[in-house]
Amino acid sequence: MSEPTTSRRLADHTTTGVGGAARNWVRAETEAQAVQAITAADAAGEALFVLGGGSNTLMADAGFDGTVVQMAFTGIEVLSGDADAGAEGTAVVVRIAAGHVWDDAVAWSVQHELAGIEALSGIPGSAGATPVQNVGAYGADISQVLRSVRALDRESGQVVELGAEDLRFGYRDSIIKRSMTAGGAPSPRWIVLSIDLELLRAAHGAEATAPVRYGQLAKALDVEEGTHAPLATVRENVLALRGSKGMVSDPADRDTWSTGSYFTNPIVPASVRARLPEGAPAFGVGHAEDGTELVKLSAAWLIDHAGFKKGFGLPDVVPGEGEVDGRGADGRGLAGGRASLSTKHTLAITNRGDASTEDILTIARTVRDGVKERFGVELHAEPMIIGTSL
């Protein structure tokens, strides 16, 4: 087992840069080290948190009275097919280690002209986290290409394989995530060790294209939604779109010091749409088990139209008519101006320099409560919140 890192502060290992120290810290540089560390912590009755890229985590300021296992092992292996040749449309199955930086894996797939995950470019974090959250963007979800995961089942102590159907994917959801939230534990029953993706061989060279499934991306590419565009061009435009929203990690840009989208888009009964203002986005997503028609609303639209504008919480944001004053009673900004909504996108809550976890949550609670009061719609947090609550 590897030695603990020099810093046990979650603030030093997360994209938001907040969170206290863990009592124990293990940096697992191989899969075997990860399994050993997790098994040992469970056998000792230790509280356990498994950390990947730290992009979807808010740890309490008090820290974590247990063991953090950091998944630091990487690698991409081709299980079937040819990563460098083959007929267009041929399937290539690749295995990606849990600790592999996700965007590096996307870049690898584009370089090898393999289609399927190019629209997921720029998403921070590690590969092992993608099926837990059913990560998605610009019309693509990991569930569309995931064949299976290898995971440590903490109940049996065995490494198992879970097929895509076993994961019971939902919108930003999976059985792995539900196994975490059901009991309030900081880590789920299954710990992902690697993911197997089925990608498709694109045509060679400039003709290597992928379908474009999202209107905003199609507009940026100047193509019709549903048509194809070059893989490399899709990736380039996705990175540009995410960058314009502060959603591509950049240590020099405080708008990127966040968990990404803090709130998920609410899925509600279609009847809720009738009480929202005209023009509120709503997209049909099927029916509930009892037959109720469901729609997905835009969390960003709700936040903005509840009066929470870009930069809400900063002391120099002067509210206009209908906006909410985020400056606080002392004029220094809600949470002292240390945290705010991103100045580029209302879905991200950002650390402006020396924020605490409670500062981030102060902004989140104010926005959540304001949307609830204005529209009667409950917003739910996307990141894992550990040791405290929204």
C-alpha atoms as a printed R data frame, in Angstrom:
    type eleno elety resid chain resno       x      y       z
1   ATOM     1    CA   MET     A     1   0.000  0.000   0.000
2   ATOM     2    CA   SER     A     2   1.324  3.405  -0.902
3   ATOM     3    CA   GLU     A     3   2.203  6.085   1.607
4   ATOM     4    CA   PRO     A     4  -0.333  8.804   2.410
5   ATOM     5    CA   THR     A     5  -0.052 11.991   0.394
6   ATOM     6    CA   THR     A     6   1.554 15.051   1.962
7   ATOM     7    CA   SER     A     7  -1.851 16.754   2.158
8   ATOM     8    CA   ARG     A     8  -4.940 15.138   3.599
9   ATOM     9    CA   ARG     A     9  -7.081 18.223   3.001
10  ATOM    10    CA   LEU     A    10  -9.889 17.622   0.526
11  ATOM    11    CA   ALA     A    11  -9.477 21.271  -0.455
12  ATOM    12    CA   ASP     A    12  -6.197 20.306  -2.115
13  ATOM    13    CA   HIS     A    13  -7.757 17.495  -4.154
14  ATOM    14    CA   THR     A    14 -11.101 18.886  -5.356
15  ATOM    15    CA   THR     A    15 -12.036 21.248  -8.165
16  ATOM    16    CA   THR     A    16 -13.909 23.600  -5.825
17  ATOM    17    CA   GLY     A    17 -10.933 23.807  -3.450
18  ATOM    18    CA   VAL     A    18 -12.882 23.424  -0.202
19  ATOM    19    CA   GLY     A    19 -13.092 20.786   2.518
20  ATOM    20    CA   GLY     A    20 -11.222 19.751   5.634
21  ATOM    21    CA   ALA     A    21  -8.702 16.992   6.238
22  ATOM    22    CA   ALA     A    22  -9.217 13.240   6.345
23  ATOM    23    CA   ARG     A    23  -7.921 11.317   9.354
24  ATOM    24    CA   ASN     A    24  -6.320  8.712   7.066
25  ATOM    25    CA   TRP     A    25  -5.354  9.040   3.399
26  ATOM    26    CA   VAL     A    26  -4.233  6.334   0.974
27  ATOM    27    CA   ARG     A    27  -3.142  7.071  -2.575
28  ATOM    28    CA   ALA     A    28  -3.803  3.855  -4.513
29  ATOM    29    CA   GLU     A    29  -1.546  3.720  -7.563
30  ATOM    30    CA   THR     A    30  -2.713  0.253  -8.634
31  ATOM    31    CA   GLU     A    31  -6.047 -1.495  -8.650
32  ATOM    32    CA   ALA     A    32  -4.700 -4.026  -6.143
33  ATOM    33    CA   GLN     A    33  -3.729 -1.236  -3.742
34  ATOM    34    CA   ALA     A    34  -7.228  0.254  -4.022
35  ATOM    35    CA   VAL     A    35  -8.913 -3.086  -3.289
36  ATOM    36    CA   GLN     A    36  -6.568 -3.716  -0.362
37  ATOM    37    CA   ALA     A    37  -7.119 -0.273   1.152
38  ATOM    38    CA   ILE     A    38 -10.916 -0.374   0.779
39  ATOM    39    CA   THR     A    39 -11.156 -3.909   2.138
40  ATOM    40    CA   ALA     A    40  -8.951 -3.018   5.105
41  ATOM    41    CA   ALA     A    41 -10.996  0.070   5.941
42  ATOM    42    CA   ASP     A    42 -14.248 -1.891   5.751
43  ATOM    43    CA   ALA     A    43 -12.841 -4.710   7.897
44  ATOM    44    CA   ALA     A    44 -11.791 -2.165  10.536
45  ATOM    45    CA   GLY     A    45 -15.210 -0.520  10.506
46  ATOM    46    CA   GLU     A    46 -13.694  2.730   9.216
47  ATOM    47    CA   ALA     A    47 -15.774  5.361   7.513
48  ATOM    48    CA   LEU     A    48 -14.642  5.301   3.876
49  ATOM    49    CA   PHE     A    49 -14.637  7.809   1.058
50  ATOM    50    CA   VAL     A    50 -13.278  6.911  -2.386
51  ATOM    51    CA   LEU     A    51 -11.942  9.920  -4.302
52  ATOM    52    CA   GLY     A    52 -11.427 10.196  -8.033
53  ATOM    53    CA   GLY     A    53 -10.830 13.547  -9.680
54  ATOM    54    CA   GLY     A    54 -12.593 15.506  -6.939
55  ATOM    55    CA   SER     A    55 -14.912 17.288  -9.363
56  ATOM    56    CA   ASN     A    56 -18.205 16.221  -7.812
57  ATOM    57    CA   THR     A    57 -17.436 16.428  -4.100
58  ATOM    58    CA   LEU     A    58 -18.155 18.846  -1.273
59  ATOM    59    CA   MET     A    59 -16.532 17.712   1.975
60  ATOM    60    CA   ALA     A    60 -17.442 19.372   5.266
61  ATOM    61    CA   ASP     A    61 -15.057 21.990   6.636
62  ATOM    62    CA   ALA     A    62 -14.577 19.741   9.675
63  ATOM    63    CA   GLY     A    63 -13.055 17.121   7.405
64  ATOM    64    CA   PHE     A    64 -13.580 13.378   7.341
65  ATOM    65    CA   ASP     A    65 -13.156 11.121  10.373
66  ATOM    66    CA   GLY     A    66 -12.178  8.080   8.371
67  ATOM    67    CA   THR     A    67 -10.114  6.884   5.421
68  ATOM    68    CA   VAL     A    68  -9.974  8.498   1.999
69  ATOM    69    CA   VAL     A    69  -8.754  6.207  -0.774
70  ATOM    70    CA   GLN     A    70  -7.608  8.208  -3.779
71  ATOM    71    CA   MET     A    71  -7.908  6.267  -7.036
72  ATOM    72    CA   ALA     A    72  -4.667  7.227  -8.779
73  ATOM    73    CA   PHE     A    73  -4.185  4.314 -11.205
74  ATOM    74    CA   THR     A    74  -4.582  4.969 -14.925
75  ATOM    75    CA   GLY     A    75  -4.512  3.229 -18.290
76  ATOM    76    CA   ILE     A    76  -6.510  2.409 -21.427
77  ATOM    77    CA   GLU     A    77  -6.603 -1.143 -22.793
78  ATOM    78    CA   VAL     A    78  -8.204 -2.287 -26.063
79  ATOM    79    CA   LEU     A    79 -10.216 -5.429 -25.315
80  ATOM    80    CA   SER     A    80 -11.571 -6.107 -28.795
81  ATOM    81    CA   GLY     A    81 -11.313 -4.551 -32.234
82  ATOM    82    CA   ASP     A    82  -8.475 -2.438 -33.571
83  ATOM    83    CA   ALA     A    83  -7.922  1.054 -32.172
84  ATOM    84    CA   ASP     A    84  -5.977  2.119 -35.259
85  ATOM    85    CA   ALA     A    85  -7.651  0.402 -38.210
86  ATOM    86    CA   GLY     A    86 -10.835 -1.278 -39.351
87  ATOM    87    CA   ALA     A    87 -13.975 -0.642 -41.333
88  ATOM    88    CA   GLU     A    88 -16.198  2.309 -40.533
89  ATOM    89    CA   GLY     A    89 -18.812  1.368 -37.913
90  ATOM    90    CA   THR     A    90 -16.708 -1.446 -36.436
91  ATOM    91    CA   ALA     A    91 -17.029 -1.735 -32.672
92  ATOM    92    CA   VAL     A    92 -13.915 -1.252 -30.537
93  ATOM    93    CA   VAL     A    93 -14.223 -2.118 -26.839
94  ATOM    94    CA   VAL     A    94 -11.823 -0.315 -24.527
95  ATOM    95    CA   ARG     A    95 -11.208 -0.652 -20.783
96  ATOM    96    CA   ILE     A    96 -10.330  2.541 -18.911
97  ATOM    97    CA   ALA     A    97  -8.919  2.480 -15.383
98  ATOM    98    CA   ALA     A    98 -11.003  4.233 -12.736
99  ATOM    99    CA   GLY     A    99  -8.349  6.832 -11.941
100 ATOM   100    CA   HIS     A   100  -7.726  7.857 -15.550
101 ATOM   101    CA   VAL     A   101  -8.437 11.536 -16.185
102 ATOM   102    CA   TRP     A   102 -11.696 11.487 -18.112
103 ATOM   103    CA   ASP     A   103 -10.853 14.186 -20.634
104 ATOM   104    CA   ASP     A   104  -7.570 12.426 -21.425
105 ATOM   105    CA   ALA     A   105  -9.625  9.335 -22.295
106 ATOM   106    CA   VAL     A   106 -11.864 11.405 -24.583
107 ATOM   107    CA   ALA     A   107  -8.815 12.936 -26.283
108 ATOM   108    CA   TRP     A   108  -7.419  9.409 -26.815
109 ATOM   109    CA   SER     A   109 -10.673  8.262 -28.448
110 ATOM   110    CA   VAL     A   110 -10.702 11.233 -30.847
111 ATOM   111    CA   GLN     A   111  -7.029 10.730 -31.703
112 ATOM   112    CA   HIS     A   112  -7.798  7.111 -32.602
113 ATOM   113    CA   GLU     A   113 -10.905  8.154 -34.576
114 ATOM   114    CA   LEU     A   114 -13.312  6.276 -32.316
115 ATOM   115    CA   ALA     A   115 -16.740  7.858 -31.955
116 ATOM   116    CA   GLY     A   116 -19.024  7.845 -28.938
117 ATOM   117    CA   ILE     A   117 -17.655 10.111 -26.200
118 ATOM   118    CA   GLU     A   118 -16.413 13.204 -28.081
119 ATOM   119    CA   ALA     A   119 -19.409 15.270 -26.856
120 ATOM   120    CA   LEU     A   120 -18.280 14.520 -23.282
121 ATOM   121    CA   SER     A   121 -15.046 16.458 -23.786
122 ATOM   122    CA   GLY     A   122 -13.900 18.774 -21.023
123 ATOM   123    CA   ILE     A   123 -15.879 17.143 -18.217
124 ATOM   124    CA   PRO     A   124 -13.577 17.167 -15.170
125 ATOM   125    CA   GLY     A   125 -12.925 14.169 -12.991
126 ATOM   126    CA   SER     A   126 -11.941 10.556 -13.463
127 ATOM   127    CA   ALA     A   127 -13.289  7.755 -15.651
128 ATOM   128    CA   GLY     A   128 -14.511  5.709 -12.682
129 ATOM   129    CA   ALA     A   129 -16.988  8.399 -11.694
130 ATOM   130    CA   THR     A   130 -18.726  8.578 -15.075
131 ATOM   131    CA   PRO     A   131 -21.110  5.602 -14.662
132 ATOM   132    CA   VAL     A   132 -21.919  6.494 -11.045
133 ATOM   133    CA   GLN     A   133 -23.427  9.792 -12.142
134 ATOM   134    CA   ASN     A   134 -24.345  8.694 -15.679
135 ATOM   135    CA   VAL     A   135 -22.332 11.686 -16.832
136 ATOM   136    CA   GLY     A   136 -23.736 13.482 -19.841
137 ATOM   137    CA   ALA     A   137 -23.555 16.632 -21.950
138 ATOM   138    CA   TYR     A   138 -24.575 17.924 -25.383
139 ATOM   139    CA   GLY     A   139 -26.911 15.054 -26.153
140 ATOM   140    CA   ALA     A   140 -24.604 12.260 -24.975
141 ATOM   141    CA   ASP     A   141 -24.635 10.135 -21.802
142 ATOM   142    CA   ILE     A   142 -22.052  7.576 -20.735
143 ATOM   143    CA   SER     A   143 -24.892  5.027 -20.623
144 ATOM   144    CA   GLN     A   144 -25.063  5.172 -24.438
145 ATOM   145    CA   VAL     A   145 -21.621  3.611 -24.842
146 ATOM   146    CA   LEU     A   146 -20.942  1.804 -21.559
147 ATOM   147    CA   ARG     A   147 -20.866 -1.969 -21.872
148 ATOM   148    CA   SER     A   148 -19.928 -2.877 -18.285
149 ATOM   149    CA   VAL     A   149 -17.926 -1.926 -15.219
150 ATOM   150    CA   ARG     A   150 -15.591 -3.908 -13.026
151 ATOM   151    CA   ALA     A   151 -16.223 -3.036  -9.422
152 ATOM   152    CA   LEU     A   152 -15.429 -4.112  -5.896
153 ATOM   153    CA   ASP     A   153 -18.639 -5.275  -4.236
154 ATOM   154    CA   ARG     A   154 -18.148 -4.252  -0.616
155 ATOM   155    CA   GLU     A   155 -20.893 -6.606   0.563
156 ATOM   156    CA   SER     A   156 -19.237 -9.737  -0.827
157 ATOM   157    CA   GLY     A   157 -15.644 -8.487  -0.890
158 ATOM   158    CA   GLN     A   158 -15.378 -9.721  -4.492
159 ATOM   159    CA   VAL     A   159 -14.530 -7.951  -7.746
160 ATOM   160    CA   VAL     A   160 -17.614 -8.271  -9.954
161 ATOM   161    CA   GLU     A   161 -18.707 -7.222 -13.413
162 ATOM   162    CA   LEU     A   162 -21.887 -5.189 -13.776
163 ATOM   163    CA   GLY     A   163 -23.431 -4.851 -17.212
164 ATOM   164    CA   ALA     A   164 -25.051 -1.657 -18.383
165 ATOM   165    CA   GLU     A   165 -28.489 -3.113 -17.666
166 ATOM   166    CA   ASP     A   166 -27.429 -3.942 -14.096
167 ATOM   167    CA   LEU     A   167 -26.608 -0.291 -13.448
168 ATOM   168    CA   ARG     A   168 -30.237  0.812 -14.009
169 ATOM   169    CA   PHE     A   169 -29.225  4.163 -15.394
170 ATOM   170    CA   GLY     A   170 -31.394  7.226 -14.989
171 ATOM   171    CA   TYR     A   171 -30.892 10.939 -15.462
172 ATOM   172    CA   ARG     A   172 -27.577 11.621 -13.667
173 ATOM   173    CA   ASP     A   173 -28.243  8.468 -11.717
174 ATOM   174    CA   SER     A   174 -27.365  4.783 -11.420
175 ATOM   175    CA   ILE     A   175 -27.790  1.924  -8.982
176 ATOM   176    CA   ILE     A   176 -24.282  2.706  -7.723
177 ATOM   177    CA   LYS     A   177 -25.265  6.248  -6.833
178 ATOM   178    CA   ARG     A   178 -28.515  5.065  -5.263
179 ATOM   179    CA   SER     A   179 -26.611  2.571  -3.112
180 ATOM   180    CA   MET     A   180 -24.760  5.565  -1.690
181 ATOM   181    CA   THR     A   181 -27.695  7.855  -1.014
182 ATOM   182    CA   ALA     A   182 -30.059  5.178   0.311
183 ATOM   183    CA   GLY     A   183 -28.183  4.808   3.588
184 ATOM   184    CA   GLY     A   184 -26.499  8.179   3.701
185 ATOM   185    CA   ALA     A   185 -23.052  6.574   3.569
186 ATOM   186    CA   PRO     A   186 -20.213  8.566   1.962
187 ATOM   187    CA   SER     A   187 -19.314  5.729  -0.412
188 ATOM   188    CA   PRO     A   188 -21.470  3.230  -2.336
189 ATOM   189    CA   ARG     A   189 -21.753 -0.521  -2.199
190 ATOM   190    CA   TRP     A   190 -19.837 -0.894  -5.466
191 ATOM   191    CA   ILE     A   191 -16.484  0.842  -6.044
192 ATOM   192    CA   VAL     A   192 -15.726  1.169  -9.756
193 ATOM   193    CA   LEU     A   193 -12.264 -0.122 -10.724
194 ATOM   194    CA   SER     A   194 -12.557  0.187 -14.509
195 ATOM   195    CA   ILE     A   195 -15.138  0.857 -17.190
196 ATOM   196    CA   ASP     A   196 -15.600 -0.890 -20.550
197 ATOM   197    CA   LEU     A   197 -16.867  1.295 -23.395
198 ATOM   198    CA   GLU     A   198 -17.990  0.238 -26.861
199 ATOM   199    CA   LEU     A   199 -16.891  2.895 -29.343
200 ATOM   200    CA   LEU     A   200 -17.352  2.893 -33.108
201 ATOM   201    CA   ARG     A   201 -14.677  3.209 -35.749
202 ATOM   202    CA   ALA     A   202 -15.232  6.428 -37.668
203 ATOM   203    CA   ALA     A   203 -14.093  6.987 -41.242
204 ATOM   204    CA   HIS     A   204 -10.395  7.740 -41.545
205 ATOM   205    CA   GLY     A   205  -8.909 11.243 -41.429
206 ATOM   206    CA   ALA     A   206 -11.015 14.330 -42.051
207 ATOM   207    CA   GLU     A   207 -14.021 12.109 -42.784
208 ATOM   208    CA   ALA     A   208 -13.993 10.713 -39.214
209 ATOM   209    CA   THR     A   209 -17.374 12.027 -38.118
210 ATOM   210    CA   ALA     A   210 -19.885 11.642 -35.310
211 ATOM   211    CA   PRO     A   211 -23.616 12.434 -35.037
212 ATOM   212    CA   VAL     A   212 -24.544 15.777 -33.462
213 ATOM   213    CA   ARG     A   213 -27.496 15.334 -31.106
214 ATOM   214    CA   TYR     A   214 -27.769 18.717 -29.375
215 ATOM   215    CA   GLY     A   215 -29.114 21.968 -30.765
216 ATOM   216    CA   GLN     A   216 -26.585 24.338 -29.182
217 ATOM   217    CA   LEU     A   217 -23.685 22.203 -30.392
218 ATOM   218    CA   ALA     A   218 -25.198 21.898 -33.882
219 ATOM   219    CA   LYS     A   219 -25.492 25.681 -34.040
220 ATOM   220    CA   ALA     A   220 -21.856 26.116 -33.006
221 ATOM   221    CA   LEU     A   221 -20.817 23.633 -35.694
222 ATOM   222    CA   ASP     A   222 -23.149 25.234 -38.277
223 ATOM   223    CA   VAL     A   223 -24.765 21.887 -39.084
224 ATOM   224    CA   GLU     A   224 -28.265 20.482 -38.731
225 ATOM   225    CA   GLU     A   225 -29.017 18.603 -35.527
226 ATOM   226    CA   GLY     A   226 -28.903 14.883 -36.301
227 ATOM   227    CA   THR     A   227 -26.257 15.214 -39.010
228 ATOM   228    CA   HIS     A   228 -22.561 14.407 -38.666
229 ATOM   229    CA   ALA     A   229 -19.463 16.518 -38.036
230 ATOM   230    CA   PRO     A   230 -15.744 15.672 -37.784
231 ATOM   231    CA   LEU     A   231 -14.777 14.139 -34.445
232 ATOM   232    CA   ALA     A   232 -11.951 16.582 -33.784
233 ATOM   233    CA   THR     A   233 -14.189 19.530 -34.657
234 ATOM   234    CA   VAL     A   234 -16.917 18.290 -32.318
235 ATOM   235    CA   ARG     A   235 -14.394 18.023 -29.486
236 ATOM   236    CA   GLU     A   236 -12.957 21.464 -30.231
237 ATOM   237    CA   ASN     A   237 -16.399 23.076 -30.207
238 ATOM   238    CA   VAL     A   238 -17.549 21.278 -27.060
239 ATOM   239    CA   LEU     A   239 -14.428 22.491 -25.250
240 ATOM   240    CA   ALA     A   240 -15.096 26.040 -26.485
241 ATOM   241    CA   LEU     A   241 -18.743 25.916 -25.371
242 ATOM   242    CA   ARG     A   242 -17.849 24.518 -21.960
243 ATOM   243    CA   GLY     A   243 -15.023 27.029 -21.609
244 ATOM   244    CA   SER     A   244 -17.391 29.917 -22.307
245 ATOM   245    CA   LYS     A   245 -19.472 28.720 -19.340
246 ATOM   246    CA   GLY     A   246 -16.496 28.245 -17.019
247 ATOM   247    CA   MET     A   247 -16.945 24.463 -17.188
248 ATOM   248    CA   VAL     A   248 -13.394 23.535 -18.249
249 ATOM   249    CA   SER     A   249 -10.915 23.440 -15.384
250 ATOM   250    CA   ASP     A   250  -8.487 26.372 -15.374
251 ATOM   251    CA   PRO     A   251  -6.627 27.198 -12.123
252 ATOM   252    CA   ALA     A   252  -6.335 30.832 -13.249
253 ATOM   253    CA   ASP     A   253 -10.101 31.227 -13.771
254 ATOM   254    CA   ARG     A   254 -12.094 31.333 -10.532
255 ATOM   255    CA   ASP     A   255 -15.281 30.580 -12.450
256 ATOM   256    CA   THR     A   256 -13.955 27.039 -12.899
257 ATOM   257    CA   TRP     A   257 -13.386 26.478  -9.163
258 ATOM   258    CA   SER     A   258 -16.662 24.604  -8.780
259 ATOM   259    CA   THR     A   259 -18.308 21.203  -8.945
260 ATOM   260    CA   GLY     A   260 -19.582 22.082 -12.412
261 ATOM   261    CA   SER     A   261 -23.364 22.149 -12.564
262 ATOM   262    CA   TYR     A   262 -24.432 22.321  -8.923
263 ATOM   263    CA   PHE     A   263 -28.105 21.487  -9.475
264 ATOM   264    CA   THR     A   264 -29.647 18.845 -11.700
265 ATOM   265    CA   ASN     A   265 -32.449 19.736 -14.094
266 ATOM   266    CA   PRO     A   266 -35.691 18.935 -12.216
267 ATOM   267    CA   ILE     A   267 -37.880 16.140 -13.551
268 ATOM   268    CA   VAL     A   268 -41.454 16.910 -12.513
269 ATOM   269    CA   PRO     A   269 -45.049 16.046 -13.431
270 ATOM   270    CA   ALA     A   270 -46.103 17.769 -16.651
271 ATOM   271    CA   SER     A   271 -48.819 19.601 -14.700
272 ATOM   272    CA   VAL     A   272 -46.095 21.717 -13.052
273 ATOM   273    CA   ARG     A   273 -45.349 23.272 -16.447
274 ATOM   274    CA   ALA     A   274 -48.736 25.023 -16.407
275 ATOM   275    CA   ARG     A   275 -47.762 27.199 -13.435
276 ATOM   276    CA   LEU     A   276 -44.476 28.354 -14.930
277 ATOM   277    CA   PRO     A   277 -44.158 31.489 -17.060
278 ATOM   278    CA   GLU     A   278 -44.553 31.232 -20.808
279 ATOM   279    CA   GLY     A   279 -41.245 30.348 -22.415
280 ATOM   280    CA   ALA     A   280 -39.983 28.175 -19.566
281 ATOM   281    CA   PRO     A   281 -38.150 25.242 -21.199
282 ATOM   282    CA   ALA     A   282 -39.758 21.841 -20.604
283 ATOM   283    CA   PHE     A   283 -38.866 18.605 -22.372
284 ATOM   284    CA   GLY     A   284 -40.888 15.411 -22.276
285 ATOM   285    CA   VAL     A   285 -39.045 12.512 -20.630
286 ATOM   286    CA   GLY     A   286 -41.691  9.797 -20.501
287 ATOM   287    CA   HIS     A   287 -43.881  8.664 -17.641
288 ATOM   288    CA   ALA     A   288 -43.543  7.705 -13.994
289 ATOM   289    CA   GLU     A   289 -44.397  4.190 -12.831
290 ATOM   290    CA   ASP     A   290 -47.931  5.342 -12.017
291 ATOM   291    CA   GLY     A   291 -48.379  6.690 -15.551
292 ATOM   292    CA   THR     A   292 -47.891 10.379 -14.706
293 ATOM   293    CA   GLU     A   293 -46.419 12.309 -17.628
294 ATOM   294    CA   LEU     A   294 -43.016 13.783 -16.762
295 ATOM   295    CA   VAL     A   295 -41.065 16.748 -18.103
296 ATOM   296    CA   LYS     A   296 -37.522 17.955 -17.498
297 ATOM   297    CA   LEU     A   297 -37.120 21.632 -16.638
298 ATOM   298    CA   SER     A   298 -34.030 23.798 -17.021
299 ATOM   299    CA   ALA     A   299 -32.426 24.475 -13.629
300 ATOM   300    CA   ALA     A   300 -30.425 27.328 -15.149
301 ATOM   301    CA   TRP     A   301 -33.596 28.998 -16.461
302 ATOM   302    CA   LEU     A   302 -35.339 28.628 -13.094
303 ATOM   303    CA   ILE     A   303 -32.362 30.094 -11.232
304 ATOM   304    CA   ASP     A   304 -32.023 33.033 -13.592
305 ATOM   305    CA   HIS     A   305 -35.754 33.815 -13.642
306 ATOM   306    CA   ALA     A   306 -35.983 33.564  -9.861
307 ATOM   307    CA   GLY     A   307 -33.648 36.570  -9.867
308 ATOM   308    CA   PHE     A   308 -30.293 34.915  -9.264
309 ATOM   309    CA   LYS     A   309 -28.048 36.268 -11.983
310 ATOM   310    CA   LYS     A   310 -24.497 35.403 -12.973
311 ATOM   311    CA   GLY     A   311 -22.139 36.472 -10.194
312 ATOM   312    CA   PHE     A   312 -24.867 36.399  -7.537
313 ATOM   313    CA   GLY     A   313 -23.154 36.696  -4.164
314 ATOM   314    CA   LEU     A   314 -20.301 38.960  -5.244
315 ATOM   315    CA   PRO     A   315 -20.126 42.359  -3.556
316 ATOM   316    CA   ASP     A   316 -19.834 44.260  -6.835
317 ATOM   317    CA   VAL     A   317 -22.946 42.736  -8.441
318 ATOM   318    CA   VAL     A   318 -25.548 45.496  -8.284
319 ATOM   319    CA   PRO     A   319 -29.016 44.010  -8.715
320 ATOM   320    CA   GLY     A   320 -31.342 45.405 -11.328
321 ATOM   321    CA   GLU     A   321 -35.091 45.422 -11.325
322 ATOM   322    CA   GLY     A   322 -36.437 42.068 -10.188
323 ATOM   323    CA   GLU     A   323 -33.015 40.710  -9.234
324 ATOM   324    CA   VAL     A   324 -32.058 39.418  -5.807
325 ATOM   325    CA   ASP     A   325 -29.478 41.393  -3.871
326 ATOM   326    CA   GLY     A   326 -26.706 38.982  -2.994
327 ATOM   327    CA   ARG     A   327 -24.486 41.500  -1.263
328 ATOM   328    CA   GLY     A   328 -25.614 40.729   2.270
329 ATOM   329    CA   ALA     A   329 -26.430 43.107   5.082
330 ATOM   330    CA   ASP     A   330 -22.820 44.270   5.411
331 ATOM   331    CA   GLY     A   331 -22.446 44.999   1.693
332 ATOM   332    CA   ARG     A   332 -19.548 42.556   1.345
333 ATOM   333    CA   GLY     A   333 -21.476 39.942  -0.549
334 ATOM   334    CA   LEU     A   334 -23.440 36.945   0.565
335 ATOM   335    CA   ALA     A   335 -20.944 34.637   2.325
336 ATOM   336    CA   GLY     A   336 -18.636 37.623   2.443
337 ATOM   337    CA   GLY     A   337 -18.197 37.454  -1.312
338 ATOM   338    CA   ARG     A   338 -15.985 34.394  -0.889
339 ATOM   339    CA   ALA     A   339 -18.418 32.276  -2.938
340 ATOM   340    CA   SER     A   340 -20.857 33.150  -5.699
341 ATOM   341    CA   LEU     A   341 -22.640 31.889  -8.734
342 ATOM   342    CA   SER     A   342 -20.240 31.806 -11.646
343 ATOM   343    CA   THR     A   343 -20.005 35.015 -13.628
344 ATOM   344    CA   LYS     A   344 -20.366 32.845 -16.758
345 ATOM   345    CA   HIS     A   345 -23.137 30.405 -15.859
346 ATOM   346    CA   THR     A   346 -25.828 30.343 -13.179
347 ATOM   347    CA   LEU     A   347 -25.573 26.585 -12.577
348 ATOM   348    CA   ALA     A   348 -22.087 26.695 -11.074
349 ATOM   349    CA   ILE     A   349 -21.297 27.819  -7.519
350 ATOM   350    CA   THR     A   350 -17.707 29.010  -7.323
351 ATOM   351    CA   ASN     A   351 -14.924 29.561  -4.805
352 ATOM   352    CA   ARG     A   352 -13.750 33.136  -5.372
353 ATOM   353    CA   GLY     A   353 -10.513 32.768  -3.422
354 ATOM   354    CA   ASP     A   354 -10.765 31.487   0.134
355 ATOM   355    CA   ALA     A   355 -14.269 30.076   0.413
356 ATOM   356    CA   SER     A   356 -15.266 27.384   2.866
357 ATOM   357    CA   THR     A   357 -17.684 24.553   2.203
358 ATOM   358    CA   GLU     A   358 -20.287 26.424   4.252
359 ATOM   359    CA   ASP     A   359 -19.787 29.487   2.033
360 ATOM   360    CA   ILE     A   360 -20.561 27.365  -1.030
361 ATOM   361    CA   LEU     A   361 -23.615 25.912   0.708
362 ATOM   362    CA   THR     A   362 -24.817 29.379   1.742
363 ATOM   363    CA   ILE     A   363 -25.104 30.330  -1.933
364 ATOM   364    CA   ALA     A   364 -26.673 26.966  -2.782
365 ATOM   365    CA   ARG     A   365 -29.301 27.184  -0.052
366 ATOM   366    CA   THR     A   366 -30.237 30.740  -0.982
367 ATOM   367    CA   VAL     A   367 -30.695 29.800  -4.636
368 ATOM   368    CA   ARG     A   368 -32.578 26.583  -3.848
369 ATOM   369    CA   ASP     A   369 -34.941 28.351  -1.451
370 ATOM   370    CA   GLY     A   370 -35.479 31.261  -3.855
371 ATOM   371    CA   VAL     A   371 -36.431 28.969  -6.733
372 ATOM   372    CA   LYS     A   372 -38.766 27.009  -4.460
373 ATOM   373    CA   GLU     A   373 -40.456 30.211  -3.279
374 ATOM   374    CA   ARG     A   374 -40.766 31.672  -6.786
375 ATOM   375    CA   PHE     A   375 -41.806 28.599  -8.780
376 ATOM   376    CA   GLY     A   376 -42.633 25.852  -6.279
377 ATOM   377    CA   VAL     A   377 -39.957 23.621  -7.815
378 ATOM   378    CA   GLU     A   378 -37.366 21.863  -5.652
379 ATOM   379    CA   LEU     A   379 -33.783 21.896  -6.916
380 ATOM   380    CA   HIS     A   380 -31.525 18.983  -5.987
381 ATOM   381    CA   ALA     A   381 -27.758 19.040  -5.654
382 ATOM   382    CA   GLU     A   382 -25.684 17.097  -8.156
383 ATOM   383    CA   PRO     A   383 -22.406 16.785  -6.173
384 ATOM   384    CA   MET     A   384 -21.866 14.471  -3.209
385 ATOM   385    CA   ILE     A   385 -22.123 16.446   0.039
386 ATOM   386    CA   ILE     A   386 -20.237 14.703   2.831
387 ATOM   387    CA   GLY     A   387 -20.312 15.486   6.529
388 ATOM   388    CA   THR     A   388 -22.819 18.319   6.125
389 ATOM   389    CA   SER     A   389 -25.983 18.943   4.125
390 ATOM   390    CA   LEU     A   390 -27.673 21.341   1.753
